Amino acid sequence: MDKKLTIKDIAQLAGVSKGTVDRVLHKRGKVSKKAFDSVSAILNEIDYEPNLIARNLKNNKVYSISVVIPDPSFDSYWLPCVKGIEEAVKEFKAFNLSIKKHYFNPESTKSFKSINETVLALAPDAVLLAPLFYKEALGVVQKYHEQGIIVNTFNNQVQSEDIKNFVGQDLYQSGRVAARLLDLLSTEGQFAIIHINESYKNAVHMQEKERGFRKFFSDNGIQDSSIITLKLKNPGIEANLIDFLAANPRVNGVFITTSKAYQIANIIAENQHKKVAIIGYDLIDENVAYLKQGTIDFLIHQNPKRQAYLGITCLVDHFIFSKEIPKTTLLPIDIVNSENASFYME
């Protein structure tokens, strides 16, 4: 049994035809219980593993995967995602795959819907989607599902039975982590949750982070009145934040739910005479600069590059290696400060 056995060899050992062995291996067609048991016994004895790669390469089918993400020229947060996708493309270039990126304007629901209509017309086998806009994402996910297109998501989680897999962090739990950090940094006063440049009602990631943040403090006996939510949008961010801080002098800690912490850090550094603790997200260059200066205290690293890479890998594993698609793939919630930031930078 040391030699690598062929389907013909297995058929002879089991006393059945090659067609029966093929049906057992691929779980298709009808096979008698006696024949199934005979073939299974041989397969177990030789620890048979089908050569899935060779099988796929002999297959003329080219699996197409469309990745729909925000244009990184609008928000540098998405640049690592592009790198993660390109890394996956390079790794799996020997297989029968076509992986294409499609960009939308992260500030425009119209752009999001338009680019998804374009992808629908292409009819790929699967879509990896960054569902930035909750309501619109539900609509396009349903359309993909109706066309038999697999939909996986990353970064933002959308609750839909039509989505096969989500890659990202537990956003509720990351909000709790941010609350724990601010609680350690400041023992009295008020905290502000700041949402920037997105519609709160249509941004589940903001809602979940705020929910986790508030729940941490309520679980620890701190009144909800000690936490204030502030929604800011360009071009009035600076003036509105300065007015807010003047009207709420007891605020000594802020939690920014997006990658725009540097905007708040810049305004606070130039206009506040007291130290205000700042917790934000993501290792974009502007954030890291304020982290190293000490203006930002902690950043929660969401590892967008890894998210995009794993989103592609999950689909490749399914198409090429016949693996089941897991419902969720959760990444660790990494806490970064000025002392360990360099270990996370490429």
Buried (B, 14 or more C-beta within 10 A) or exposed (E): EEEEBEBEBBBBBBEBBBEBBBBBBEEEEEBEEEBBEBBBEBBEEBEBEEEEEEEBEEEEEEBBBBBBBBBBEBBBBBBBBBBBBBBBBEEBEEBBBEBBBBBBBBBBBEBBBEBBEEBBEEEBBBBBBBBBBBEBBBEBBEBBBEEEBBBBBBBBBBEBEBBBBBBBBBBBBBBBBBBBBBBEBBEEBBBBBBBBBBBEEBBBBBBBBBBBBBBBBEEEEBEEEBBBBBBBEEEEBBEBBBEBBEEEEEBBBBBBBBBBBBBBBBBBBEEBEEBBBBBBBBBBEBBBBBBBEEBBBBBBBBBBBBBBBBBBBBBBBBBBEEEEBBEEBEBEBBBBBBEEBEEEEE
